[in-house]
Amino acid sequence: MRQKLAFRMKLIPGNEEEYERRHREIWPELVTLLKETGIIDYQIFLDKETSCLFAFQVIEGNANSQDLGDTKIVQKWWKYMADIMETNDDNSPVSIPLPNVFNLK
């Protein structure tokens, strides 16, 4: 089953360049985990005016990145990113699901 998932996150203002740098250098083991989970397309867009991030995933199967919080590599990534993003108590990014309201096929 193919599914699409979108969500919003927020950077601490002034950290836009650092966020992009860290993602250019994303850890290979994290990329491997995401792909093994079935994520075949994962894009993150930045609204520089608001420091909001819009994430979009295409997934083969039932799992997605939001289901990987129990893995050590994801917890390590969250900790690494926590100083530049709005996070929850467990360092996971505050992530707001976005419902699909239009689809042009």
Backbone hydrogen bonds, N-H to C=O, Kabsch-Sander energy under -0.5 kcal/mol:
donor,donor_aa,acceptor,acceptor_aa,energy
3,Q,59,I,-2.6
5,L,57,Q,-2.3
7,F,55,A,-2.0
8,R,96,I,-2.4
9,M,53,L,-2.3
11,L,51,S,-3.1
12,I,84,I,-2.6
15,N,12,I,-1.4
19,Y,15,N,-2.5
20,E,16,E,-2.1
21,R,17,E,-2.5
22,R,18,E,-2.6
23,H,19,Y,-1.8
24,R,20,E,-1.8
25,E,21,R,-1.2
26,I,23,H,-1.2
30,L,27,W,-0.9
31,V,27,W,-1.9
32,T,28,P,-2.5
33,L,29,E,-1.8
34,L,30,L,-2.4
35,K,31,V,-2.5
36,E,32,T,-2.8
37,T,33,L,-1.7
38,G,34,L,-0.6
38,G,35,K,-1.2
39,I,34,L,-2.0
40,I,38,G,-0.8
40,I,58,V,-2.2
41,D,58,V,-1.4
43,Q,56,F,-3.0
45,F,54,F,-3.2
47,D,52,C,-2.9
48,K,46,L,-0.8
50,T,47,D,-0.8
51,S,47,D,-2.0
52,C,47,D,-0.9
53,L,9,M,-3.0
54,F,45,F,-2.9
55,A,7,F,-3.3
55,A,53,L,-0.5
56,F,43,Q,-3.0
57,Q,5,L,-2.9
58,V,41,D,-2.6
59,I,3,Q,-3.0
60,E,38,G,-3.0
61,G,1,M,-3.8
61,G,59,I,-0.7
67,D,64,N,-2.2
68,L,65,S,-1.5
71,T,68,L,-2.0
75,Q,71,T,-2.2
76,K,72,K,-2.3
77,W,73,I,-2.2
78,W,74,V,-2.8
79,K,75,Q,-2.1
80,Y,76,K,-2.2
81,M,77,W,-2.1
82,A,78,W,-1.4
84,I,81,M,-2.0
85,M,81,M,-0.6
86,E,10,K,-2.7
88,N,92,S,-3.2
91,N,88,N,-2.0
94,V,86,E,-2.3
96,I,8,R,-2.7
98,L,6,A,-2.6
101,V,99,P,-0.5
105,K,103,N,-0.7
